[in-house]
Amino acid sequence: MPVKSPSNYIKKSLRSVLPALVLPVLLLSLFSGRSRFEDITAPSSSFPKREFRGVWIATVDNIDWPSQKNLHPDRQKQEFMSLLDFHKGIGLNAVFVQVRAAGDAFYAKSAEPWSEWLTGRQGREPSPFYDPLEFMIGESHSRGLEFHAWLNLNRLVHKSSMSVSRYNLSYLKPDWVLDYDGYKLFDFGIPEVRAFIVESVVNVVRNYDVDGIHFDDYFYPYQVAGKALNDDATFRKYGRGYPDKADWRRANVDQLVKAVHEGIQKVNPRVKFGISPFGVWRNRRDTPEGSETTGGLTSYDHLYADARKWLKEGWLDYIVPQVYFSFGFRRVPYANLVDWWMNNSFGRHLYIGHAAYRVGAEDTDKNWDSKIELPNQLRFLREKGGLGSAFFSSRSLKRNTYGLTDSLRNDFYQYPALVPTMPWKDNVPPLSPHNLSASINEQDMLEIEWDTPAKASDQDLPWYYVLYRFGADERPSNSDPARIVGISYGGNKITDTSAKPGERYQYFLTSVDRLHNESRPAGPLKLRLQHLDE
């Protein structure tokens, strides 16, 4: 492989360092030898090279972003960029951002009005105008973060809403609405309601460059003592053939999930579809397929959400059950629930949702008052071969209670991780980069450059590039994330800031496509950095 002449860089460096005679000037030299980059899928260390690392960024009631209503758009943008920098800095690689909180939108291309948690009054557009979703996607991608548009499905009016636009569907379509515990909710039993939700999702996929569509756990509402959800009239009209209302409600949600899956596939099959249901599907005491738990609430029986079926039918690409329980919680132990989901994911991706908000908080479950509870959960998940985690929510990680965030940054996520691949969506890797070369830049640091390859057989170009570095006598492989010294999410150049003079290195570079398939490596590029006087 060619090495660019460092002469021009040396001249520039000499001009800057001769007066002071302080800074070292570096040269590059080649060394020879044979090496082969091995494609090893099993991890060579306790740190996985592929792992989903996500966080929920909630906008409802200004939980995570923006910090308050009606901030100037420049302040909104700055806050969001700071959040992304923070989460990228602790090793995360994906964000779930709530862009529909309650019959509203955090994006311009929507049939629903602007959110009051963005502009202070529902229906009022940002001033000066910008499209937050377009902005957030761009900023996330520039940092190498997947962006999953998180839409709440069931709410039209939140109980904390202070303004409701006359264009809110609770006014435009009052026959679509169920009143429950201070909320106005969609009636999922009405076919037109389901069609509207599907079209809303497809609209996002059609108009925005999202990596995924994400739903939370709110389908039919969590039950409140003394409150009844009155959908009797809808059941009488549409429930023919169902033995009881519970089966009919589950069928309504099933139809919705299936239709969303099909709508995404039709418009952009690259986009992932995932849901984060309540952690317990069903208890074994109620069905042989259930988990070894005895919780009083289940998603199947009380929220009418049959998440196990959605996975089995292939309607989801990933699931993030909210396993917001400790190891020591007797009725729903964390380990039992993780084991159950590992055995019931049916080949789709399973990421575990962690209750970062419970760490150190006043809680009836005192196990959360231990600084090792959540770290132990992460260790257990890795030992079981789990594909990743997500944390609720952003502000909980920012609090760093009991040093949780420090543990992520300095221990669990100290090395970068690629998002796991989804071969049922795309199993064609991009072509390898070519013309790998090296030079010393004006800051006296080593830069690796390359040329973009042609399109792969599926017409994909690389989405980003990964640079690996090994010692001269090491056996190169693609399995150890500690060997990743740089990832480029824009441009064909990576600076190795940790290369040391006198050391001999061998470099390999791979291309990675939008769904994280990795190419064969370009290289080796074998280099030794040396001082000018060596």
C-alpha positions, 0 to 999 in steps of 0.5 A: 500500500502507498504511503504519502510522502511526509516531506511537506508536513515536515517542512511545515512542522520544522517552521513551527518548531525550530524557533522553540526547539520543543515539539518533536517532528515525526516521520513515517517509515514502512516495515515489511512482514506478512500478516492476515486479518482474521474474521473471528466472530467470537469475542476475544475479550470480555468486551463485545465488539457488537452491542446495542447501547441506547437511551430514551430521550423523553419530551413529554412534560419536558422530562429530558428535552427541551429543558422547558417549554418555548425555549428559543430554537437556538437554545433547543438545538444547543441542549440537544447537541449537548445531550448527544455529546454526553451520551456519545461520550459515555459510549452509547450508539443509539437514541430513542427520541420521543417525537410524538408525545400526546396527539402532537409532533416534534416535526414539521411534516405531520398531520398533528399540531406542534407540541406544547412541550416544544413551543409552549402552546400546542399548534404553535410552530417554532420561531424562527422556524426549523424542523426539530426532527430533521435537525436531531437526525442530522446531529445524531448521525454526525456522531455515529448514533442511530436515531429511532423516532419514538412515537407514543401511540395511544395519547391524544391529550396528556393529563399534564397538557396545558393547551390543546390545539383546535386541530388536535384529533380529540376535537377533529375526531371526537368519536375516535376518543376514549376518556380515561383517568384525565387522558384522552386516548385513541380507541384502537378498536376503530379501523380508521384509528388504526389506519391513521396511526399506520399512516402517521408512522409511514409519513415519518419513514417516508419523509425523514432519514430515521434508523428506526421507528419505536413504540413504548409500552402504552397500548391500552392504558394501565389500569387505575383502581375505580376507573373503567375504559368504556369501549363497549359501543366499539366492541358491539360494533366491531367485536363480532366473532371474539369470545370476550373483549380482552381477546378483541382488544389484543386482536386490535393491537395485533392488527396495528403492529402488523400493519405498521410493520408492513407499512414500514417494509413497503416504504423503506425496508431498511428502517427498523421497527421496535417496541419496548413493552412492559417487562412481564408478558405473562406469568407461568401460573397463567400459561405454560409459556409464561415466565417464572414470575408472579407479578400482578401486572402483565402486558398480555392480560392488562395492556392487551399487548402480545409482544411474544406473538409479534416476535414470533410472527416476525413483525418486529426487528427488535424488542426492548422489554422494560425489565425495571426490576432488581435481582432481589425483587421476589415477585419479578426477579431480574434474572428470571425475566431476562432468561425468559426473554432470551428464550422467547425472542424468536431470532429477533434482537433483544435489548434489555430496558434498564431502570436507571431512574430507580438507582438510588431513588426512594423506592419500595424495593430497597435493592435499588439502594445498592450501587452495584445493582444495575452494574450487576444487571449489565454483567449478567446480560453480557454473560448470557450473550445479550445483544444490548441495553437501553436506559430510561432515561437521559436525565437519569444517566446525567445524574450519575447516581452512585457513579453509574455513568462513570461505570459505563464510561470507564468500564462497560462502554470504555471501548466502542461497539458496532450495532448488531447486524440484522441479516433478515434486513440486509446481509450484504457487506459493503466493498472494502475501502482502497488506496489506504495511505498515511501521513503526518498532519500539521499537528504532528499526528498520524493520519490514515486516509483512503478512497471510497469503494464502489457500491456493493451488489445491493447498491449500498455505499459505506455509511462509516469506516472503522480503523483497527491498530495492532502491534507489529507482532500481534495476530490481527483479528476483527473481534477485539474492540480495544483495537479500534482506534478510530471510526469515521462517520464523515469523510475519508480520514482518521487521526490516530491520536494515541500512536507513539514514536518508536512503535511499529504498527499495522493498520486495517480499515473496514467499511460498514453499511447503514445496517452495520454489515462490515466489509473485508479489511483493507491493509495491512498498512505497516508503519513505524513513527520516528523522530526526525533525528532517528 
